[in-house]
Amino acid sequence: MHSTRRNSGQASKCLISYLPIFFAVWQLIGWFLTYTVSLNNGHIDPVLPFISHTGVKLPESALFTLIHSVSSVTGALIIYIRFRQVQLFQPACQKHSRSLWKINVISLGLGELASLGLFFVAYFPQDVNHSVVYWIHCSAAMLNFSTGVIYQLLQAVITRLMHPEVINIRYFWIRLAIAAFGICGYAISMTGLARIGSEPDS
């Protein structure tokens, strides 16, 4: 009986560990599919279109909604699991225990907001012909990008505070590099949103 429970718990942990990989692969496949379908239907410019442009018209809009809604739920689950993981190791970091608790809670809230933004992006396509839907999409995208970047920065801080008691310092540098990459992506995305924002008036 105990052996069965132990094996079941190990299997669950194993499946949970693959969630971030699933998230990344799912998103990449989704972007490729929506790009291919929208390109074949002549709905987008083939040279570096905005991701939002690949989900405006049918049939690719249905794929866009499916892919990003699944990603938002998966992302929210990953963020919660990371929150619980930090909670588990927090007692080992006595020097920074209180700071870790505060940053971890703030990080959870921001991460879930980012997932919520992605969920709204999925269901409100970037369609300039419907102003309310269009602005909900842009606002949700900004929420997703903004809170997502701050989340990654806070995760780097959390990783640094967990060194050396729990984690190797190299993971801090990896997370910091991810955060820096996110900041660059954020700058590009905000430039794109500013360009998209001028379209209804053009």
N, C-alpha and C positions, 0 to 999 in steps of 0.2 A: 504493500500500500504506500509506504513512505517512498519506496523506489519509484513508483509510478508518478507520485506527486513531484518528486525531484526531477524526473525526466521531462514532465510536462512544463515545469518552471524553466528548465534549461531550453526547451524548444521555444517557449514564449520569448525568452531573452534573445535567442538567436534570430527569431523573426523580427523583433523590434530593432535589432542592430542593423537590419537591412533597409529600414524605412528611409533613411537619408539617401541611400543609393537608388531606391525606387523613385523617390521624389525627383532626383536629378535626371534619371533616365526617362521618366514619364514626361517631364517638362521638355527635354530635348526632342524626344519623339513627337510630342504634341506640336512644338514650334515647327518642326520639319513638315508634319502633315498639313497643318493649316496654311503654311507657306506654299506647299506644293499644290494644294487644292485651289487656293485663291489665285495663284499664278496661272494654273491651267485654265481657269475661268476668266482670266484677263481682268481681275479685280484689283491688282496691285502692281506697283512698279517693281520689276525684278531685282533692282539694285538696292539692297539694304532698306527694305520697307520697315516702318514701325510695326512692332508686334501687334498693336491694337488694330492696325489696318487689315490684318489677316483674319479678323473676326467680325467684320461689319456685315457682309452679305452672305446669304445662303448659297451653297450648303456649308461653307467653311465656318460660319458663325455657330452652327450646332456643335462642331468639333471644338471650337474655341471655348464655348461654355462648358462642355463636358471636361475638357482637359484642365482648365483653370479652377473649376469648382472642386474637382478631385484633388488638385494640388493645394488648394487653400485648406481643405480639411486635413490632408496629410501633413502640411506644414504646421498647422495648429497642434496636431498630435505630437510631432517631433519637438516642438518648442516646449510643450508641457512635460514631455519625458526628460528633456534637458534640465528643466526647472527642478524636477524631482531628483535627478541625478546629482545636481549641485547640492540640494538639501541633504542628500544621503552622506556626502563627503564633508559637509560643512563643519561638523564637530571636530574633525581632524585638523582643521585650520583655525585653531584657537586664537591666534594672533589677529586674524582678520574675520573672525566669525560673524560679528555684528555687521560689518561692511558687506560681507558676502551675502548675508540675508537680505539687506536692503536692495543691493544691486540686482540680486536674483529676482526679487519680486517685481522691481521696475522693469527688468528685462522681460519677464513673463508677460506683463501687461502690454509692452510695446510690441513684442513678437506676435501676440494674439491680435493686436490691432492691425499689424501688417497682413496677417492671414485674412482678417475680415475685409481689408481693402482689396485683396486679390479676389475674394468671393464676389464682391460687388463689381469688380472689373469683369468677371466672367459673365455676369447676368445683365450688365448694362453696357452694350457695345459702343465703341467710339463712332457714333453716327451723327454727322454734322446736320443732318436733316431733321433731327429731333433734339432740340436744344436742352431739354431737361435731362434726357437720357445721356446726352453728350457730356454735360457738365457733371453728372453723377460719376460717369466713367473717369473723367479727368481728375476729379476730387479723390476718388477711390485709388486711382493710380498714384497720386501724390502721397496719399496716406500710406500706401504699401511701400513705396520707395523710401519715404522719409523715416518711418518707424523701423523699417527693415535695416537701413544703414546704421541707425543708432543702436539697434539690437545687436548687430555684429560687433560694433565697437565695445558695447558692454560685455559681450561674451569674451572678447579679448582681455578686458579688465578682470573679469571673473577668473579666467584661466591663469592670469598673472598672480592673482591673490591666492590661488590654490597651489602655487609653487613655493617651496619644494615638497611640502607634505604629501601632496596627492598626485601631482602631474609634472612631467618634464617640461623644462622651459621652452623647448623647441615647439611645443604645441601652442604656446603663447605667440611665437613669431608666425606660425602658420595662420592662426586666427587673426593676427594683426594684418597679415598680407591679404587675407580674405576681406577684412574690413576696408583696407585701402583700395582693393579692387572694387568693392561695393560703392565707395565714395566716388571713384571715377565713373562707374556706371550711373550713379545718381546724377552727377553733373551732366552726363550725356542725355539722360532721361529727361531732366528738367529743361534742357535746351530743346529736346524734342517736343515736350509738352507745350513749351512757349510757342514753338512753330505751329503745332496743331491748333493752339488757341487762337491763332490769327486766321485760320481757315474759314470760319463762318462769315467773316467780314470781307474775305477776298472774293 
